């Protein structure tokens, strides 16, 4: 594709959906749980690049959902077996904390090097390096001697960190996070979501440790290419955000990639800034997928891009006071075809054995079959979560139609 091609927003939207593996051309999402295998998850990662981790568990842990959205019901233990020790995924700061394929490890070492110097980390994490370096080394030695260990197992004093950013971390946890950020330790496993830390040489395969470390600019170029592959098409800000580069870091690297012919510059009608895509990218004529998207799904995690691509204003309201929430606590957009047509506030009520739809809202241009399609997706999700039924609370303009469709099914 020659440079300076103009795309419509509809073309950009189809590119974005297809690049994320949500175009409906993959294997059926109706397959039984036990039939998905490592190969299926690897193919998902070829589209997403990583699985973002988040502590919120109102529905299911965030890193399980992107694979579900693309595969349908699958055994979540499969992802556990693929992660950490003797697996093929490691945990580090990608977009946020994320599970990533081992091949990305060399491309993250620039970030580890900066973190070791106290740069690019949270303020409290950087402070412990300068204010308590001896204690940091004591914690490191503890991991060397006793790893894998959790923060609660590390010897520490009883004082709490004054720079906790709301987490109220202990000095031991803060020191461990500094060591983790700088790459001196890594996640060996998680138990009840708590990290257990160990040395990289005791967790990562030797072949990963032996991979050459690229210079910063090379690493940034490769990460931007991966972002372009996962986005389909994106601006400088879009591509930079995927692996949390800054725009000033990304802009000259993107220019180099364009000059080398590894990216092409295009314009998207209505977008204020130029966009970029991989050469010879084919624009799908149609996409036919349907999926519920966790708030941390890479298709929608950059909110400005979501609005530009889909005309869908989306904000996560977990930290918004209940009386100020517009749509709910844990709201998942619903993708149908090439549009985000609805949003549902979901809760997995494990005690009652039901998937609760706390609220359901349709977009103004949602098609007539939205409630029917969404009901099918909710039934499928409840099955995957091991829940017996779907219960709809009468809140939102879609709730009545959705409840009726669920009752009929």
Secondary structure, DSSP 8 states (H G I E B T S, - for coil): --TTEEE-HHHHHHHHHHHTT-SS-SS-TTS-GGG--HHHHHHHHHHHSEEE--S--SSS-HHHHHHHHHH-S--HHHHHHTBSTTSSEEEEESSSEEEEEGGGHHHHHHHHHHHHTT-SS-HHHHHHHHH-HHHHHHHHHHHHHH-SB-GGGS---S-B-S--TTS--BHHHHHHHHHHHTTSSEEEEEETTEEEEE-GGGTS-HHHHTS----HHHHHHHHHHHHHHHHSSB-HHHHHHHTT--HHHHHHHHHHHHHTTSSEEEEETT-SS-EEE-TT----S----EEEE-TT-TTTSSHHHHHHHHS------TTS-GGG-SS-SSEEEEEETTEEEEEEEEEEETTTTEEEEEEEEE-TT--TTHHHHHHHHHHHHHHHTT-SEEEE-S-STTHHHHHHHHHH-
